[in-house]
């Protein structure tokens, strides 16, 4: 042993501390013994742990190679000893994960499995299902319609009828917040899909009749349509449609596939093929518009000053006159800019509804000619023009309605020209009938004609009477549950209202 080693260990002493031996040094701190650095083996193999020898943690380790043994690592699931404690930290739950509502899941399941197959335009609804997960107003509209469907299937359970209105209100509240925003290719489908569902809800709801005396006495009169959701919501649905038209017209979104489909054209050709008398029925309805007995309501028929204007509706009449004088504005963008400027600077700007501008823009884009669009608007947005459009389309459906037994429901004049009974409509034509009735309030009931409906004008009531009558006779499938109750009830009530005024709505040829 060298002198340095002697000096190193000369001041070291061995002490017993319990059952452990402790080495301590005294004297010069600089000559204190330094402990050799080492690392502990935490991830050694099974063989080294069994022999309690240090493992170099290689795979295979040097000890196993030397002993020619299999080198295996221990199961990590068994690393915790019995004395180890596991601490579970509970994180605050996001709100959307805090609850699962089984009732909502029931409604969504019913919509997908049972309600959705009954709706028009079947190609759009699988897409709407996916988009509903990202659009609250669309999801609530789906749940609302599913609840309404269930309330008709299970009238003994009041939960569904209540849920239908709650969900509808939620959908309308969140949907209303999106209306000021422009419609783009990204949001076009979800907003149009919601509008379609709202229209279905409006068709299937007749709660506005609650409390009306005509329910207990159909001959007493007094039918009030001013709170009917089908007409109250139709203006908003129509405005969304025209606002979105430039988007899906250019091929964006699922609605572009149905934008050019016109069920009334197919039905008109079917009526012509059967040689029905629909044109004669239409002319009888046209003549009724100018019949003084039907002008106005039972309370204002003797006072012409109280009858709503028919040919011009301010500010639309003023607007069309001003536009027709612009001249040299056949270019679409130039016309739109000048028309909008005209609206903003006019004294009637506060009364000019954005719908009028959108409707004119729609006509110009579809015709490609400003003058032609103005002519169509002049004919198409007056009460007379709208009335004639509805009467023409309705006459086609009336002519396709099958015979019914009994005087009250007999539809005389719907046979073929040779007197034979018309055959049953094909499935595709029945689908066209469904699409027509569904879009009836959305496409046709607007502007001055909507005012006639709310005022209870007898001419509007006659058209509604035959609309509901044709719907009751043609839409007999279980998938048209959304119109069945309304068609039956409203046909009866409107007939009673007309009779209370001393009017006979019968227009059938003798």
C-alpha distance (Angstrom), angle and dihedral (degrees) to the residues before:
residue distance angle dihedral
X1 . . .
X2 3.78 . .
X3 3.80 125.1 .
X4 3.79 93.2 -107.3
X5 3.81 90.4 57.2
X6 3.79 91.2 48.0
X7 3.78 90.7 52.3
X8 3.80 90.4 46.6
X9 3.78 95.8 56.1
X10 3.80 98.2 32.5
X11 3.79 93.1 89.3
X12 3.84 96.6 42.7
X13 3.77 121.2 107.0
X14 3.82 132.5 -173.7
X15 3.82 118.4 -134.7
X16 3.79 132.1 -178.4
X17 3.80 115.0 -130.9
X18 3.78 105.2 -176.4
X19 3.79 105.1 -58.8
X20 3.83 94.1 -20.9
X21 3.83 127.9 88.1
X22 3.80 115.4 -135.9
X23 3.82 125.5 -165.5
X24 3.82 115.8 -149.6
X25 3.78 130.2 178.8
X26 3.77 129.9 -148.7
X27 3.72 134.0 -168.5
X28 3.81 123.6 32.8
X29 3.81 111.1 28.5
X30 3.77 90.2 -152.9
X31 3.79 90.9 61.9
X32 3.85 93.2 49.0
X33 3.82 114.2 129.0
X34 3.83 113.3 -99.0
X35 3.78 117.8 -139.6
X36 3.79 114.3 -125.6
X37 3.82 113.2 -111.1
X38 3.80 117.0 -117.2
X39 3.79 140.7 157.0
X40 3.75 127.7 -129.5
X41 3.76 121.4 -121.9
X42 3.80 108.8 -118.6
X43 3.77 99.9 161.6
X44 3.78 101.4 40.6
X45 3.77 123.7 149.1
X46 3.79 124.6 -96.5
X47 3.84 94.6 -105.4
X48 3.82 94.0 52.4
X49 3.79 91.9 47.1
X50 3.80 89.7 50.6
X51 3.82 91.6 51.9
X52 3.84 91.6 39.5
X53 3.78 93.0 -128.3
X54 3.78 128.0 136.5
X55 3.78 113.3 -91.3
X56 3.81 121.4 -152.2
X57 3.84 87.0 -144.7
X58 3.77 94.0 -129.0
X59 3.77 120.7 136.0
X60 2.97 104.4 -96.0
X61 3.82 96.3 16.0
X62 3.80 122.0 -140.3
X63 3.83 92.8 -110.3
X64 3.80 93.1 56.5
X65 3.79 91.0 45.5
X66 3.80 89.6 51.5
X67 3.81 92.2 48.5
X68 3.80 93.1 38.6
X69 3.80 91.5 -126.2
X70 3.79 133.0 143.4
X71 3.79 109.9 -93.0
X72 3.81 111.3 -143.6
X73 3.76 132.0 170.3
X74 3.84 118.6 -133.4
X75 3.82 121.5 -103.8
X76 3.83 105.8 -90.0
X77 3.83 89.9 -144.5
X78 3.80 88.9 66.1
X79 3.78 97.3 49.3
X80 3.81 94.8 99.0
X81 3.77 113.6 85.7
X82 3.75 124.4 -141.8
X83 3.78 91.1 -102.1
X84 3.80 94.4 52.4
X85 3.79 114.7 107.0
X86 3.81 123.3 -141.4
X87 3.77 115.7 -148.6
X88 3.82 115.9 -156.6
X89 3.78 113.7 -159.5
X90 3.81 112.8 -156.0
X91 3.77 112.0 -143.3
X92 3.82 119.5 -153.6
X93 3.82 109.8 -95.9
X94 3.80 118.7 -120.6
X95 3.79 111.7 -115.3
X96 3.79 94.6 -115.1
X97 3.81 90.5 58.2
X98 3.78 97.9 43.3
X99 3.83 97.5 85.6
X100 3.78 140.0 25.0
X101 3.79 114.3 -152.7
X102 3.82 108.8 -152.2
X103 3.81 91.0 -170.0
X104 3.80 92.2 59.1
X105 3.80 89.7 47.3
X106 3.81 89.1 52.5
X107 3.81 90.7 52.1
X108 3.79 93.4 47.6
X109 3.82 91.8 48.5
X110 3.81 90.7 49.6
X111 3.80 91.8 49.4
X112 3.79 93.1 52.1
X113 3.81 97.3 42.6
X114 3.81 104.3 33.6
X115 3.82 114.4 8.4
X116 3.79 99.8 44.2
X117 3.84 96.3 57.1
X118 3.83 89.4 57.0
X119 3.80 95.5 56.1
X120 3.79 126.6 98.3
X121 3.80 119.8 -107.0
X122 3.85 96.3 32.7
X123 3.81 93.3 -170.8
X124 3.81 94.0 70.2
X125 3.81 101.5 53.0
X126 3.82 101.4 72.4
X127 3.80 86.5 55.9
X128 3.80 91.0 47.5
X129 3.81 90.4 53.4
X130 3.79 90.6 59.0
X131 3.79 93.6 44.9
X132 3.81 92.5 49.7
X133 3.82 90.2 72.5
X134 3.79 88.6 65.4
X135 3.83 100.3 36.2
X136 3.79 117.8 62.5
X137 3.81 94.9 -166.4
X138 3.81 91.3 53.2
X139 3.81 92.8 48.3
X140 3.82 92.3 49.7
X141 3.81 90.4 48.5
X142 3.81 90.4 53.6
X143 3.80 92.5 48.1
X144 3.80 90.1 46.8
X145 3.81 93.8 54.2
X146 3.82 91.8 44.4
X147 3.81 89.6 52.5
X148 3.81 90.3 48.8
X149 3.80 90.4 50.8
X150 3.81 90.7 50.5
X151 3.80 91.5 47.5
X152 3.82 88.2 59.1
X153 3.80 93.2 45.2
X154 3.83 93.7 43.8
X155 3.81 107.3 28.1
X156 3.81 90.6 163.2
X157 3.82 90.9 70.2
X158 3.84 109.8 72.1
X159 3.81 93.4 -168.8
X160 3.78 93.8 81.5
X161 3.80 97.5 53.1
X162 3.80 90.5 48.3
X163 3.81 92.5 46.4
X164 3.82 90.8 50.1
X165 3.81 92.3 60.1
X166 3.82 94.5 40.6
X167 3.79 91.4 52.1
X168 3.80 91.9 44.5
X169 3.80 91.1 53.7
X170 3.80 91.0 49.2
X171 3.78 90.8 49.5
X172 3.80 92.9 49.3
X173 3.81 92.5 47.2
X174 3.80 95.0 53.2
X175 3.82 92.1 36.5
X176 3.80 91.7 53.9
X177 3.81 89.7 59.4
X178 3.82 90.4 61.2
X179 3.81 96.4 50.9
X180 3.84 96.2 86.5
X181 3.82 89.5 53.6
X182 3.81 119.3 88.4
X183 3.79 118.6 -104.6
X184 3.80 110.7 -115.2
X185 3.78 136.3 176.0
X186 3.82 87.9 -94.6
X187 3.82 98.2 55.1
X188 3.81 100.8 25.3
X189 3.81 96.7 94.1
X190 3.80 96.7 47.0
X191 3.81 93.9 47.0
X192 3.80 94.6 46.3
X193 3.81 90.9 44.2
X194 3.80 90.1 53.6
X195 3.81 90.5 49.6
X196 3.80 90.9 52.8
X197 3.81 91.6 50.6
X198 3.81 91.5 47.9
X199 3.80 88.4 52.6
X200 3.81 90.1 53.4
X201 3.79 89.8 50.5
X202 3.79 91.0 50.7
X203 3.82 91.3 50.7
X204 3.79 92.9 51.5
X205 3.82 96.5 45.8
X206 3.82 122.7 86.9
X207 3.79 98.4 156.3
X208 3.80 88.5 120.3
X209 3.81 86.6 80.1
X210 3.80 92.8 65.8
X211 3.79 110.2 120.0
X212 3.81 96.3 12.0
X213 3.79 113.0 134.8
X214 3.80 92.4 -139.4
X215 3.80 88.7 73.9
X216 3.80 91.7 68.0
X217 3.80 95.8 35.8
X218 3.83 113.2 25.4
X219 3.80 91.6 -174.5
X220 3.82 94.2 55.7
X221 3.82 93.9 77.5
X222 3.79 125.1 -152.7
X223 3.81 97.9 125.2
X224 3.82 108.9 173.0
X225 3.83 117.4 -158.3
X226 3.79 96.2 170.1
X227 3.81 92.5 100.7
X228 3.80 97.1 44.5
X229 3.82 107.5 128.7
X230 3.80 91.3 -151.6
X231 3.80 89.7 68.8
X232 3.80 99.5 28.2
X233 3.81 91.8 57.7
X234 3.81 96.9 36.2
X235 3.82 94.2 81.6
X236 3.81 92.5 55.7
X237 3.80 92.6 45.0
X238 3.79 90.3 49.8
X239 3.79 92.3 49.6
X240 3.81 91.5 52.4
X241 3.80 89.5 50.2
X242 3.80 94.4 53.5
X243 3.81 92.2 42.6
X244 3.80 90.1 53.5
X245 3.79 95.5 42.9
X246 3.86 96.3 92.2
X247 3.82 89.1 53.6
X248 3.79 101.5 50.9
X249 3.81 91.3 33.3
X250 3.82 87.2 66.9
X251 3.80 91.3 54.1
X252 3.80 100.2 -96.7
X253 3.78 117.8 139.5
X254 3.77 135.7 2.7
X255 3.82 93.4 -71.7
X256 3.79 90.9 67.8
X257 3.81 87.7 77.3
X258 3.82 92.9 62.8
X259 3.81 101.0 33.2
X260 3.79 94.1 95.3
X261 3.80 96.8 42.4
X262 3.80 113.5 111.3
X263 3.82 113.2 -174.4
X264 3.80 93.1 -175.5
X265 3.81 91.1 63.4
X266 3.80 90.7 55.6
X267 3.80 91.9 47.1
X268 3.80 92.1 48.6
X269 3.79 91.0 53.0
X270 3.81 89.2 48.2
X271 3.81 90.7 52.3
X272 3.81 90.7 49.4
X273 3.79 90.8 48.6
X274 3.80 89.3 54.6
X275 3.84 89.9 45.2
X276 3.80 93.2 -128.0
X277 3.79 124.0 171.8
X278 3.80 96.4 -115.9
X279 3.81 94.3 131.6
X280 3.79 90.8 56.7
X281 3.80 90.1 50.2
X282 3.80 90.1 49.4
X283 3.81 91.9 52.2
X284 3.79 91.0 51.7
X285 3.79 89.5 53.7
X286 3.83 90.4 47.5
X287 3.81 90.4 53.6
X288 3.77 90.9 50.1
X289 3.82 90.9 61.7
X290 3.82 91.1 69.6
X291 3.81 95.5 38.6
X292 3.84 104.5 117.6
X293 3.80 90.5 -146.4
X294 3.81 90.2 66.1
X295 3.79 99.6 39.5
X296 3.80 111.7 111.1
X297 3.79 126.2 -17.7
X298 3.77 133.0 -53.8
X299 3.83 89.9 -93.3
X300 3.81 101.1 48.7
X301 3.81 102.4 30.2
X302 3.81 92.1 103.0
X303 3.82 93.3 48.5
X304 3.83 111.6 64.1
X305 3.80 91.4 -172.5
X306 3.80 89.5 68.9
X307 3.79 95.0 52.4
X308 3.80 114.3 103.2
X309 3.83 116.4 -110.0
X310 3.77 110.7 -98.0
X311 3.75 109.0 -167.7
X312 3.79 103.1 39.9
X313 3.76 129.5 35.7
X314 3.80 116.0 -169.3
X315 2.89 126.2 -99.4
X316 3.80 92.8 13.8
X317 3.80 94.8 60.2
X318 3.79 90.2 50.4
X319 3.77 90.4 47.0
X320 3.81 94.6 52.7
X321 3.80 91.8 48.6
X322 3.79 92.2 51.4
X323 3.81 92.8 46.5
X324 3.80 92.2 49.7
X325 3.81 88.4 57.1
X326 3.80 95.5 52.2
X327 3.80 93.8 87.5
X328 3.76 126.4 -174.2
X329 3.81 92.0 42.8
X330 3.76 101.3 115.8
X331 3.79 88.8 125.3
X332 3.80 105.7 96.6
X333 3.80 100.5 -139.3
X334 3.78 93.0 44.5
X335 3.79 91.4 51.1
X336 3.78 93.4 49.6
X337 3.80 92.5 49.2
X338 3.80 93.1 49.6
X339 3.80 93.2 43.2
X340 3.78 91.8 52.1
X341 3.79 90.5 46.3
X342 3.78 89.3 50.4
X343 3.80 91.0 52.9
X344 3.80 93.9 48.7
X345 3.82 95.5 50.5
X346 3.77 98.9 40.8
X347 3.77 125.9 100.3
X348 3.80 86.5 -125.0
X349 3.82 92.8 58.0
X350 3.79 92.6 109.9
X351 3.79 90.6 54.9
X352 3.81 96.0 43.2
X353 3.77 106.7 104.1
X354 3.80 116.9 -147.7
X355 3.76 87.2 -128.2
X356 3.81 91.6 71.2
X357 3.79 91.8 56.6
X358 3.80 91.8 46.3
X359 3.78 91.6 48.4
X360 3.80 92.0 51.2
X361 3.81 91.3 46.4
X362 3.80 88.7 51.0
X363 3.81 91.8 52.3
X364 3.79 92.7 47.7
X365 3.79 93.7 48.6
X366 3.80 92.6 48.8
X367 3.81 95.5 45.3
X368 3.81 99.5 32.0
X369 3.81 89.0 -143.4
X370 3.80 125.7 93.6
X371 3.79 96.2 -157.3
X372 3.79 92.2 49.8
X373 3.81 90.1 48.0
X374 3.81 91.7 52.2
X375 3.81 90.2 51.1
X376 3.79 91.1 50.7
X377 3.79 91.2 47.6
X378 3.78 92.4 50.4
X379 3.81 89.9 53.6
X380 3.78 98.0 34.7
X381 3.80 106.2 46.9
X382 3.80 100.5 46.3
X383 3.78 119.0 93.3
X384 3.81 90.6 -111.1
X385 3.80 93.2 49.4
X386 3.79 94.4 49.2
X387 3.79 91.4 44.0
X388 3.82 91.6 54.3
X389 3.81 92.5 47.8
X390 3.79 91.3 52.4
X391 3.79 92.4 43.6
X392 3.81 92.3 52.0
X393 3.80 94.3 50.4
X394 3.78 93.3 41.1
X395 3.81 91.9 51.4
X396 3.80 89.8 58.0
X397 3.80 91.0 53.9
X398 3.82 92.0 44.7
X399 3.79 90.2 53.5
X400 3.81 90.3 53.9
X401 3.79 93.8 50.3
X402 3.83 112.2 113.6
X403 3.79 123.1 -123.6
X404 3.79 116.9 -83.1
X405 3.78 127.7 -158.7
X406 3.80 121.8 -114.1
X407 3.79 133.6 35.9
X408 3.80 97.8 -90.3
X409 3.78 95.5 53.4
X410 3.78 100.6 28.3
X411 3.78 111.4 122.7
X412 3.78 103.6 -156.0
X413 3.78 115.1 -165.9
X414 3.77 100.2 33.4
X415 3.78 95.8 105.4
X416 3.76 124.4 104.2
X417 3.80 117.0 -86.9
X418 3.80 90.9 -99.8
X419 3.81 91.2 56.1
X420 3.80 95.7 -106.9
X421 3.78 121.7 135.6
X422 3.81 112.2 -102.9
X423 3.76 116.8 -114.5
X424 3.78 121.8 -115.5
X425 3.78 115.8 -78.0
X426 3.79 118.1 -106.0
X427 3.79 119.9 -106.2
X428 3.80 91.7 -105.4
X429 3.81 92.9 51.7
X430 3.79 90.5 48.0
X431 3.79 87.5 53.3
X432 3.80 87.8 52.4
X433 3.80 89.0 53.6
X434 3.79 89.7 52.4
X435 3.80 91.6 50.3
X436 3.79 91.5 49.4
X437 3.79 95.2 50.9
X438 3.79 90.9 44.4
X439 3.81 93.9 53.3
X440 3.82 94.6 39.0
X441 3.84 97.4 98.1
X442 3.79 93.4 36.0
X443 3.81 99.0 50.2
X444 3.82 104.2 28.9
X445 3.80 110.8 23.2
X446 3.79 102.8 79.5
X447 3.78 143.1 103.6
X448 3.81 118.4 7.6
X449 3.80 93.8 -4.3
X450 3.80 89.4 56.3
X451 3.79 87.5 54.6
X452 3.80 89.5 54.3
X453 3.80 89.6 53.5
X454 3.79 93.7 50.4
X455 3.79 91.1 46.3
X456 3.80 91.6 51.7
X457 3.81 94.0 -119.5
X458 3.81 109.2 -176.0
X459 3.82 93.5 -132.1
X460 3.79 90.9 56.7
X461 3.80 90.1 46.8
X462 3.81 91.5 54.2
X463 3.81 91.2 54.8
X464 3.79 91.2 46.4
X465 3.79 90.8 48.1
X466 3.80 92.9 55.8
X467 3.81 91.8 40.8
X468 3.80 91.5 57.6
X469 3.80 91.5 40.6
X470 3.80 92.3 53.8
X471 3.81 90.8 44.7
X472 3.81 90.9 53.0
X473 3.80 91.7 51.0
X474 3.80 99.5 40.8
X475 3.80 103.9 34.1
X476 3.79 99.6 62.4
X477 3.80 98.3 134.0
X478 3.80 120.2 109.5
X479 3.79 89.1 -121.2
X480 3.81 90.2 68.0
X481 3.81 92.2 65.9
X482 3.82 87.9 128.9
X483 3.82 92.9 71.3
X484 3.81 105.6 27.6
X485 3.80 99.8 88.1
X486 3.80 94.8 40.5
X487 3.81 93.0 48.4
X488 3.81 94.0 51.8
X489 3.80 96.8 43.1
X490 3.80 98.4 40.9
X491 3.81 94.8 46.2
X492 3.79 89.2 56.5
X493 3.81 96.2 43.6
X494 3.82 95.9 46.2
X495 3.79 90.8 48.4
X496 3.81 88.6 52.4
X497 3.80 91.0 48.5
X498 3.80 92.5 51.8
X499 3.79 91.9 47.4
X500 3.81 90.5 50.0
X501 3.81 86.2 59.1
X502 3.78 91.6 50.8
X503 3.82 92.7 -109.0
X504 3.79 128.8 136.8
X505 3.81 112.9 -151.8
X506 3.81 93.5 -164.6
X507 3.80 109.8 126.1
X508 3.78 99.4 158.6
X509 3.80 117.5 129.2
X510 3.79 113.6 -107.2
